[in-house]
């Protein structure tokens, strides 16, 4: 008999110190009071006394020690949790990357194992770790977030709870030493914890939470009438293009196709560098749950537009060329625009798309 999948609740914030872990542990204490078998699989205290106090009386599953190079690191012991088989498990810092040598690359993959075993999970994360928002977060903060989590992982959560405080209140916490020690707090105020940055991140978190609420309020499966086609090339900007299309697709409830056009419909004939770049982008698209296709053709524009039309796509996403020459008739993007008169072509360049 197949195990019923566990339920996932994510406590979402927009920055360190908003109170995600504190609220998660309050919920854990409440469950324990009600007789629910609950353990802490992973907890990161960050020296916050009030948060640490919330773990009192809760059972910890000992962490697993992993040796990497000349150091020993501690990671969540997924197998030990499976052997313990609690009803609920608390997992802090959901998007964390495990140290090399661990069974799985990401902590969210460990959580998937627990959920598949029928264990409910309470987890925490910040909005800047959501993959499709990576470019927007980079523009807001000036920092490229390396630890990201695919959108589909968060979309599968049974509940997303936003833990919110105003940026002013968060800055006050930081200055009082509640979030970090004095030296680290001072560095944070000069970098990530500027008020304008926090306002932008908070807005992203509020929008994401509203999207999750709207998604869960829909009764029954909603048919996907809209379809989006994304042109995959070797251009490094393609990853940003995929993220943008995925984000729009989620809000429109549209199915997304990531499409590369190559002679003979395969990549084997390409030079190694180009082949690896295309494979990397196609794998990235699959990881975000886009449908991928390699189409047979030498003329990219007509093959791409024909595919979009046959699949009744409403939008085509393409990256804006680095050398933008709108009057040059043979420019690929201009040819796509000319052929796709019955569709919207979204030309993505930096922060804002250009619509035609």
FENNORFEN-V638289 format. One record per residue. N is the residue number from 1. RES is the residue in one small letter. PHI is phi in degrees with one decimal (none if undefined). OMEGA is omega as a letter, one per 30 degrees, with the letter a starting at -180 (none if undefined). NEAR is the number of other ideal C-beta (glycine too) atoms within 12 Angstrom. Layout:
# FENNORFEN-V638289
((N RES PHI OMEGA NEAR) (N RES PHI OMEGA NEAR))
This chain:
# FENNORFEN-V638289
((1 x none a 4) (2 x -73.7 a 7) (3 x -68.9 l 14) (4 x -70.1 a 12) (5 x -64.0 l 20) (6 x -69.8 l 30) (7 x -98.4 a 22) (8 x -116.9 l 32) (9 x -116.8 a 35) (10 x -107.9 l 43) (11 x -95.9 a 39) (12 x -105.6 l 44) (13 x -130.4 l 41) (14 x -112.2 l 41) (15 x -167.7 l 42) (16 x -61.5 l 37) (17 x 94.2 a 37) (18 x -76.3 l 38) (19 x 112.2 a 31) (20 x -60.3 a 44) (21 x -66.0 l 40) (22 x -59.7 a 34) (23 x -67.8 l 29) (24 x -61.2 a 43) (25 x -70.7 l 36) (26 x -61.1 l 25) (27 x -63.3 l 31) (28 x -61.4 l 42) (29 x -64.2 l 24) (30 x -64.9 l 18) (31 x -63.6 l 27) (32 x -62.0 l 25) (33 x -60.0 a 13) (34 x -86.1 l 13) (35 x 85.5 l 10) (36 x -81.2 l 22) (37 x -75.7 a 19) (38 x -131.8 l 35) (39 x -131.4 l 36) (40 x -100.3 l 40) (41 x -82.3 l 44) (42 x -154.9 l 38) (43 x -140.5 l 34) (44 x -111.5 a 28) (45 x -74.2 a 20) (46 x 52.6 l 25) (47 x 70.5 a 18) (48 x -88.6 a 29) (49 x -60.3 a 16) (50 x -62.3 l 23) (51 x -70.4 l 31) (52 x -59.3 a 20) (53 x -61.5 a 16) (54 x -72.8 l 28) (55 x -89.2 a 29) (56 x -58.7 l 17) (57 x 86.7 l 16) (58 x -90.2 a 31) (59 x -80.4 l 25) (60 x -99.6 l 28) (61 x -86.5 a 31) (62 x -54.4 l 20) (63 x -75.3 l 28) (64 x -94.0 l 25) (65 x -90.1 a 17) (66 x -124.3 l 20) (67 x -89.6 l 15) (68 x -136.8 a 15) (69 x 55.7 a 10) (70 x -107.9 a 6) (71 x -124.1 l 12) (72 x -114.7 a 14) (73 x -114.8 l 20) (74 x -114.1 l 22) (75 x -126.8 l 36) (76 x -61.7 a 44) (77 x -95.4 a 30) (78 x -61.6 a 34) (79 x -64.8 l 22) (80 x -65.1 l 26) (81 x -66.7 l 38) (82 x -60.8 l 26) (83 x -67.4 l 15) (84 x -72.3 l 24) (85 x 50.4 l 21) (86 x -75.1 l 32) (87 x -78.4 a 26) (88 x -135.8 l 37) (89 x -129.3 l 47) (90 x -93.6 a 46) (91 x -132.2 l 50) (92 x -82.4 l 41) (93 x 52.8 a 35) (94 x -53.4 a 46) (95 x -81.9 a 35) (96 x -53.0 l 33) (97 x -92.9 a 23) (98 x -70.4 l 29) (99 x -64.8 l 24) (100 x -52.9 a 15) (101 x 105.5 l 17) (102 x -74.3 a 26) (103 x -63.7 l 20) (104 x -127.0 a 24) (105 x -74.2 a 21) (106 x -118.7 l 32) (107 x -65.6 l 38) (108 x -63.4 l 41) (109 x -70.2 l 27) (110 x -63.8 l 40) (111 x -63.5 l 45) (112 x -58.6 l 28) (113 x -63.8 l 29) (114 x -64.7 l 43) (115 x -62.6 l 34) (116 x -63.2 l 20) (117 x -85.8 l 26) (118 x 88.6 l 21) (119 x -93.1 l 37) (120 x -72.1 a 34) (121 x -130.6 l 48) (122 x -105.7 a 47) (123 x -135.9 l 51) (124 x -123.2 l 46) (125 x -161.6 l 47) (126 x -104.1 a 41) (127 x -60.6 a 46) (128 x -67.8 l 39) (129 x -92.8 l 40) (130 x -75.5 a 44) (131 x -55.8 a 39) (132 x -68.5 l 42) (133 x -95.4 a 38) (134 x -56.6 a 34) (135 x -69.7 l 32) (136 x -63.2 l 29) (137 x -63.3 l 36) (138 x -61.0 l 24) (139 x -68.5 a 22) (140 x -71.4 a 29) (141 x -99.4 a 29) (142 x 77.1 a 15) (143 x -124.4 l 19) (144 x -87.9 a 17) (145 x -77.5 a 28) (146 x -89.1 a 16) (147 x -89.8 a 24) (148 x -122.8 a 34) (149 x -129.1 a 40) (150 x -59.4 a 32) (151 x -57.6 a 38) (152 x -63.2 l 23) (153 x -65.4 l 32) (154 x -69.9 a 40) (155 x -63.0 l 28) (156 x -78.7 l 28) (157 x -62.2 l 36) (158 x -77.0 l 21) (159 x -155.7 l 24) (160 x -119.4 a 36) (161 x -110.0 l 30) (162 x -85.2 l 33) (163 x -100.7 a 33) (164 x -126.1 l 26) (165 x -136.0 l 27) (166 x -69.7 l 17) (167 x -54.8 l 27) (168 x -61.6 a 15) (169 x -65.0 l 21) (170 x -66.4 l 36) (171 x -63.0 l 28) (172 x -64.1 l 20) (173 x -59.6 a 29) (174 x -62.5 a 34) (175 x -67.1 l 19) (176 x -84.5 l 17) (177 x 82.6 a 22) (178 x -75.9 a 26) (179 x -89.0 a 38) (180 x -134.0 l 26) (181 x -66.9 a 17) (182 x -52.4 a 16) (183 x -68.1 l 11) (184 x -66.9 l 20) (185 x -62.9 a 27) (186 x -65.0 l 16) (187 x -63.9 l 15) (188 x -62.5 l 29) (189 x -64.4 a 25) (190 x -82.3 a 13) (191 x -119.2 a 18) (192 x -66.2 a 33) (193 x -92.1 l 33) (194 x -79.0 a 22) (195 x -62.1 a 20) (196 x -63.0 l 17) (197 x -65.1 a 29) (198 x -64.0 l 39) (199 x -62.3 l 22) (200 x -64.3 l 28) (201 x -67.6 l 40) (202 x -63.1 l 33) (203 x -62.8 l 23) (204 x -61.0 a 35) (205 x -65.2 l 40) (206 x -64.3 l 23) (207 x -64.6 a 25) (208 x -63.2 a 39) (209 x -65.3 l 29) (210 x -62.3 l 18) (211 x -63.9 l 31) (212 x -64.3 l 30) (213 x -61.9 a 17) (214 x -61.3 a 17) (215 x -63.9 a 24) (216 x -77.5 l 18) (217 x -83.1 l 11) (218 x -68.2 a 13) (219 x -90.8 l 7) (220 x 77.9 a 6) (221 x -68.1 l 8) (222 x -96.7 a 16) (223 x -63.8 a 11) (224 x -95.0 a 20) (225 x -82.8 a 13) (226 x -88.2 l 25) (227 x -136.4 a 32) (228 x -122.6 l 42) (229 x -114.5 a 46) (230 x -114.2 l 47) (231 x -83.3 a 47) (232 x -98.2 l 42) (233 x -131.7 l 32) (234 x -82.1 a 26) (235 x -57.7 l 26) (236 x -56.7 l 17) (237 x -69.2 a 27) (238 x -61.0 l 33) (239 x -61.6 l 35) (240 x -63.7 l 33) (241 x -63.2 l 41) (242 x -62.4 a 47) (243 x -60.8 a 38) (244 x -64.1 l 38) (245 x -63.4 l 45) (246 x -62.2 a 41) (247 x -62.4 l 36) (248 x -64.2 l 32) (249 x -59.8 l 37) (250 x -63.5 a 34) (251 x -72.7 l 23) (252 x -90.9 a 24) (253 x 55.2 a 22) (254 x -106.1 l 31) (255 x -80.9 a 28) (256 x -112.3 l 43) (257 x -114.2 l 39) (258 x -104.1 a 41) (259 x -125.3 l 44) (260 x -111.3 l 40) (261 x -115.5 a 34) (262 x -142.4 l 29) (263 x -56.5 a 18) (264 x 68.5 l 14) (265 x 69.1 l 18) (266 x -143.7 a 19) (267 x -106.0 a 29) (268 x -62.3 a 15) (269 x -80.3 a 15) (270 x -77.0 l 20) (271 x -58.6 a 12) (272 x -55.3 a 13) (273 x -62.9 a 13) (274 x -68.2 l 20) (275 x -61.7 a 20) (276 x -64.5 l 15) (277 x -65.1 l 24) (278 x -65.0 l 34) (279 x -62.4 l 25) (280 x -62.9 a 25) (281 x -70.1 l 36) (282 x -66.3 l 33) (283 x -65.8 l 22) (284 x -62.2 l 31) (285 x -62.9 l 40) (286 x -62.4 a 22) (287 x -62.9 l 28) (288 x -91.7 l 36) (289 x 67.9 l 26) (290 x -88.4 l 41) (291 x -79.4 a 27) (292 x -107.7 l 26) (293 x -142.3 l 30) (294 x -113.6 a 30) (295 x -93.0 a 32) (296 x -85.7 l 19) (297 x 171.9 l 22) (298 x -104.9 l 14) (299 x -103.8 a 19) (300 x -62.8 a 29) (301 x -58.7 a 29) (302 x -64.5 l 20) (303 x -66.3 a 29) (304 x -63.2 a 40) (305 x -66.2 l 33) (306 x -61.9 l 24) (307 x -61.4 a 34) (308 x -61.7 a 37) (309 x -69.3 l 21) (310 x -64.6 l 17) (311 x -94.6 l 26) (312 x 56.3 l 19) (313 x -71.6 l 37) (314 x -101.6 a 28) (315 x -140.6 l 35) (316 x -120.0 l 45) (317 x -103.3 l 49) (318 x -133.4 l 46) (319 x -84.6 l 35) (320 x -70.8 l 34) (321 x -59.8 a 24) (322 x -65.5 l 14) (323 x -103.1 a 11) (324 x -90.3 a 17) (325 x -125.1 a 14) (326 x -61.9 a 17) (327 x -90.5 a 8) (328 x -82.0 a 13) (329 x -61.0 a 13) (330 x -90.5 l 15) (331 x -57.0 a 22) (332 x -56.6 a 32) (333 x -63.0 l 38) (334 x -64.7 l 23) (335 x -68.0 l 25) (336 x -63.6 l 39) (337 x -59.7 a 27) (338 x -65.3 a 20) (339 x -82.2 a 26) (340 x -98.5 a 31) (341 x -64.8 a 14) (342 x -94.8 l 16) (343 x -131.7 l 31) (344 x -92.8 l 27) (345 x -101.1 a 36) (346 x -102.8 a 36) (347 x -97.9 a 31) (348 x -93.3 l 36) (349 x -139.6 l 24) (350 x 64.7 a 19) (351 x -78.6 a 16) (352 x -115.6 l 14) (353 x -75.9 l 25) (354 x -105.0 a 21) (355 x -99.0 l 18) (356 x -133.5 none 23))
